[in-house]
Amino acid sequence: MNVLGRDRASASPSIPIAKPFLDTAEADAAHKAVLSGWLSQGQQVAAFEREFAALTGAGYACAVSNCTTALHLALLAAGVGRGDEVVTPSHSFIATANSIRYCGARPVFVDIDPATYNLDPKCVAEACNERTKAILVVHQMGMPCDLVPLLAVANHYHIPLIEDAACAIGSEIKIDGEWELVGRPRGSTACFSFHPRKVITTGEGGMVTTSDPEIDRKLRLWRQHGMNVPDTVRHSAPTVIFEDYVSVGFNYRLTDIQAAIGRKQLERLPAIIGRRRAIAHRYGELLAGLEGLTLPFEPEWARSNWQSYCVRLPDRLDQRTVMQNLLDQGIATRRGIMCSHREAPYRGDEQRHSLRQSELAQDHSILLPIYAQMTEDDQARVAGALMAELR
Ligand SMILES: *Cc1c(COP(=O)(O)O)cnc(C)c1O
């Protein structure tokens, strides 16, 4: 018995919900960055950006301190300001909605398609009007959202579409018969996270991709205090340069230590995603045909990176009880993706649109452990424990 009085399965080591995949390659890269004497945004950040742009096929990639700051700058670059409305899902990590608030704007929450946990394009079309300044879509849990009809809505209203791709590095979407990585981007910008819960990590970190040089220029200005000359340029200049501060910017810089780690993580990305896809496939086999359990749905035009593996429990089961029973066996799970409209900052807002599917998804889904190092035995334990709950 542990201090909580619960009988933990002492024989089996515990299975976490997620585990970052880093090794001595990342540690050595950080070590070198430290000894280089240049610690904040410098050559490592520039190289990380070039490699990220090459990977995603984006024209430009701008590194920032995390995905929340990435979203903030992306919305500002889209012209979102005080009193504007931005259509977005409630069913997302709260940073999605908060980034809209940072601009003084209001998130207009719309519902999801319960099959994919992603925005329902029909609901988005219904929610847009003259006051809508932008659409902020999410590739939830790494599953690409239905970009083609969503872009059609944005084009109809002549407004920018921003992709919250926090979880979606390496995810693929088929557009006009061709597969491409999320982040090219198809909207005006796409924002990525390198938090340890995502598929690759720099501890904290973010990236914004765009094909618009003017947006990229703004992002670069705003991420370092609105200063018109980067440190790297001033430092290496043979002549004295006086910088100007042309607007109220932010300090949203990534460090060279983080970027050096990120470059090594990018090299590992294909292997990490290969493992995650194999694990997701095996979950599909192990859990197939269980009465009342709904497995994730991958549309034929989408290939997830499986940042999370989400299953919907039958209504007769209590989510918290199932999660506790698994935890008692050393298996960590998480409940379905949160709904921002249920949290204090948004609870008082008028909700114009039904969010029923979002609430049901939060209350009846659980996320199962998934990480590159997960063994077949780990997975069999998770599947076995879940099956026992369903009997
Ligand atoms: C994790 C996450 C974020 C925030 O990313 P940070 O890098 O932690 O700021 C934003 N949106 C979604 C959908 C996320 O999952």
The ligand as an SDF file (V2000), in Angstrom:
LIG
                    3D

 15 15  0  0  0  0  0  0  0  0999 V2000
    0.2060   22.1520  -26.1450 C   0  0  0  0  0  0  0  0  0  0  0  0
   -0.7500   22.9660  -26.9030 C   0  0  0  0  0  0  0  0  0  0  0  0
   -0.6310   24.3610  -26.9940 C   0  0  0  0  0  0  0  0  0  0  0  0
    0.3830   25.1430  -26.1940 C   0  0  0  0  0  0  0  0  0  0  0  0
    1.7090   24.8160  -26.5120 O   0  0  0  0  0  0  0  0  0  0  0  0
    2.8950   25.3900  -25.5890 P   0  0  0  0  0  0  0  0  0  0  0  0
    4.1190   25.1690  -26.4250 O   0  0  0  0  0  0  0  0  0  0  0  0
    2.8950   24.5810  -24.3410 O   0  0  0  0  0  0  0  0  0  0  0  0
    2.6360   26.8270  -25.3430 O   0  0  0  0  0  0  0  0  0  0  0  0
   -1.5270   25.0490  -27.7970 C   0  0  0  0  0  0  0  0  0  0  0  0
   -2.4970   24.4070  -28.4660 N   0  0  0  0  0  0  0  0  0  0  0  0
   -2.6550   23.0650  -28.3970 C   0  0  0  0  0  0  0  0  0  0  0  0
   -3.7450   22.4140  -29.1940 C   0  0  0  0  0  0  0  0  0  0  0  0
   -1.7960   22.3060  -27.6100 C   0  0  0  0  0  0  0  0  0  0  0  0
   -1.9830   20.9770  -27.5200 O   0  0  0  0  0  0  0  0  0  0  0  0
  1  2  1  0
  2  3  1  0
  2 14  2  0
  3  4  1  0
  3 10  2  0
  4  5  1  0
  5  6  1  0
  6  7  2  0
  6  8  1  0
  6  9  1  0
 10 11  1  0
 11 12  2  0
 12 13  1  0
 12 14  1  0
 14 15  1  0
M  END
$$$$
